[in-house]
Amino acid sequence: MAEEQRKALQQLYIEQQMVAQNIENGQDRLEVTQLYLSNYEKGLEVLNQLNRQDTESELFFNIGGGLFIEARITQPVKIISDLGSGTRVEVNREQAIENAKEVIQRLQEQRDSLQENLERLNARAVQLNARMQELAETIQSQEGQPSV
């Protein structure tokens, strides 16, 4: 009986390790998705700001690393949109705004899906830990009893 419980405990431990790895991977993916989402939201914010500005206006553009460039926009802006796989195309502001909104929507859906999956994995981890604790206590109590 105790041998079967030890094998069950080993199986639970293996599953626990796999769940823990999946949680870590999911958290990494969630973090990357959130970074992309933030980046697109900032881009959309700049595009919306450009729509509200005169053709002769000064703006600060984030160039990364906490650095900003002050720029004067003196003519209509050419916007280049990355379609993926290194393909880029020139689009107008309205098209760029619509594209950014679509990407943001997909990223939000991906983020929500990842969060739901992480919640399920965390719940499974709690179940596994409780079952492992229960089995370990059972094994200990059986080993502590004298053989008849």
Secondary structure, 3 states (H helix, E strand, C coil): CHHHHHHHHHHHHHHHHHHHHHHHHHHHHHHHHHHHHHHHHHHHHHHHHHHHCCCCEEEEEEEECCEEEEEEECCCCCEEEEEECCEEEEECHHHHHHHHHHHHHHHHHHHHHHHHHHHHHHHHHHHHHHHHHHHHHHHHHHHHCCCC
